[in-house]
């Protein structure tokens, strides 16, 4: 079995474990719903699969970075099918070049997910944190943009375009955003 096929099987199992949590209705009539969501267990912890989910995500990101265009296209399609995995699985954020690159690779492979606006909000937050920590994220944005899809999925530009715009908007670490 190939690496990609094995990874697809692992993600399918993790996705199935997370799906009941990801699709659980939210009672918007409860005035405390947002606080409960913030303070409750993270979905990976609630499902009891954090180590497996994080390891699978690390493998996805590694293969995405090292693979060719065909591999990256296949990984984007895999994450598009594994909605619950994509929604719930995050690595701990390290405010270092390596940690920020990992998060940018995840943004790239998720290819705007279900809503480009959420991706752009996450990217803005990530860039702001990087700059506040004094990390020059511009070269990371440019590198990851080269690996990213050029398809404009939602009329807001492709993932590549969005990353390149973010790189152009940044000047110096800790400086004006």
Secondary structure, DSSP 8 states (H G I E B T S, - for coil): --HHHHHHHHHHHHHHHHHHHHT----TTSTTHHHHHHHS--HHHHTT-HHHHHHHHHHHHHHHHHS-HHHHHHHHHHHHH-HHHHHH------SSHHHHHHHHHHHHHHTTTT-HHHHHHHHHHHHHHHHHTT---HHHHHHHHHHS----SSSS--HHHHHHHHHHH--STTS--
